[in-house]
Amino acid sequence: LVAFAKLRMEEPGLLILDEPTNHINFRHIPVIAEALNEYKGAMILVSHVPEFVEKIRIDDVLDLSKSKKK
């Protein structure tokens, strides 16, 4: 949560989040989701936790599991 607070203060233009809920208590998911919803920049998010993804405002989704393999 400290890392998210720091990012919130720095306001980077791009966040790349790979499984941000892996090492946190699930009761903190709403807090992180709220902070991400207030974020104004671009975000790349990888998550396998539907409850987390459903809480975040998402404009575009690229679902790689549905892409065709060549």
C-alpha positions as CSV (number, residue, x, y, z in Angstrom):
1,L,0.0,0.0,0.0
2,V,2.9,2.3,0.6
3,A,4.0,1.9,-3.0
4,F,0.5,2.9,-4.2
5,A,0.5,6.0,-2.0
6,K,3.9,7.0,-3.4
7,L,2.7,6.5,-7.0
8,R,-0.4,8.6,-6.1
9,M,1.8,11.5,-5.0
10,E,4.2,11.2,-8.0
11,E,1.5,11.0,-10.6
12,P,3.4,9.1,-13.4
13,G,1.9,9.1,-16.9
14,L,1.9,5.3,-17.2
15,L,1.4,2.6,-14.6
16,I,2.3,-1.0,-15.4
17,L,0.8,-3.3,-12.8
18,D,1.5,-7.0,-12.9
19,E,-0.7,-8.9,-10.5
20,P,-0.9,-6.0,-8.0
21,T,-3.1,-8.0,-5.6
22,N,-0.6,-10.9,-5.2
23,H,0.9,-9.9,-1.9
24,I,-1.8,-7.8,-0.2
25,N,-4.6,-8.6,2.1
26,F,-7.9,-8.8,0.1
27,R,-9.5,-6.2,2.4
28,H,-7.1,-3.6,0.8
29,I,-8.5,-4.3,-2.7
30,P,-11.2,-1.6,-2.5
31,V,-8.6,1.0,-1.4
32,I,-6.2,0.2,-4.3
33,A,-9.1,0.1,-6.8
34,E,-10.3,3.5,-5.6
35,A,-6.8,5.0,-6.0
36,L,-6.5,3.5,-9.5
37,N,-10.0,4.9,-10.5
38,E,-8.8,8.4,-9.5
39,Y,-5.5,7.9,-11.6
40,K,-5.5,10.2,-14.7
41,G,-2.8,8.5,-16.7
42,A,-2.6,5.3,-18.8
43,M,-2.5,1.9,-17.1
44,I,-1.5,-1.6,-18.2
45,L,-3.0,-4.1,-15.8
46,V,-2.5,-7.8,-15.5
47,S,-4.7,-9.5,-13.0
48,H,-6.4,-12.8,-12.5
49,V,-8.6,-11.5,-9.7
50,P,-12.0,-10.7,-11.3
51,E,-13.2,-9.0,-8.1
52,F,-10.4,-6.5,-8.4
53,V,-10.8,-5.9,-12.1
54,E,-14.5,-5.3,-11.7
55,K,-13.9,-2.4,-9.3
56,I,-11.6,-0.5,-11.7
57,R,-12.7,1.8,-14.5
58,I,-11.4,0.2,-17.6
59,D,-11.8,1.9,-21.0
60,D,-10.2,-0.8,-23.3
61,V,-9.4,-4.5,-22.7
62,L,-6.9,-6.7,-24.5
63,D,-7.7,-10.3,-23.6
64,L,-4.7,-12.3,-24.7
65,S,-6.4,-15.6,-23.8
66,K,-8.7,-15.1,-26.8
67,S,-6.0,-14.3,-29.3
68,K,-5.2,-16.7,-32.1
69,K,-1.9,-18.5,-31.9
70,K,0.1,-18.6,-35.1
